[in-house]
Amino acid sequence: MNKQIRQTIFERFKAHTPNPTTELQYENPFELLIAVILSAQATDKGVNKATAKLYPVANTPEAIVALGEEGLKHYIKTIGLFNSKAANIIKTCELLIRDHQSKVPQERAALELLPGVGRKTANVILNTVFRLPTMAVDTHIYRVANRTKIAPGKNVLEVEKRLLRHIPKEFLLDAHHWLILHGRYTCTARSPRCGSCIIEDLCEFRDKNLD
Ligand code: SF4
């Protein structure tokens, strides 16, 4: 795929959704961090349902530690892997209190030291909260990047690096959200909606679903 086509793709995304953002609901960086940890292998909708009850009761590291692991599980038990997520969140809150004045750190290395936070979660926080040009490659972005040929790669890290290299700078801050939304609602894993896709004429996928 050439530069001009990538440029046009992101111009279309921008025209269609000028201010894309995460579908996770949050009021501050800490709430987003916890929501992203909870969202691993879970839907944003399911996470939002749980956090809508949790955050009015506890939305600071101190308040979540005070709930304790069992108390926290009560609020997140509808979410997959809730046992390990509860343990990780309590440990993460303890570290935030101990090492970061109860704030979400802005450095990748510090974020990745938090239990339950890997490269992808760190990228989401760095991009969504701190507006840094990072690219969290989830299953949707991996699929869209490969199908369209915007940034094909054999693994998530390869796709992440190619996206960062190839996406025009002016679109880099919002690209993560555009690609996720596109993968979630249009370029779906099964039966992509190529017939109503706004970049169909630019996408280089060979097996388009144009029925
Ligand atoms: S044309 Fe189809 S495969 Fe290509 S981006 Fe659109 S939905 Fe995905």
Residues whose N, C-alpha, C, O or C-beta is under 5 A from the ligand:
A	BS01	SF4	R147 T148 T186 C187 P192 R193 C194 C197 I199 E200 C203 F205 K208
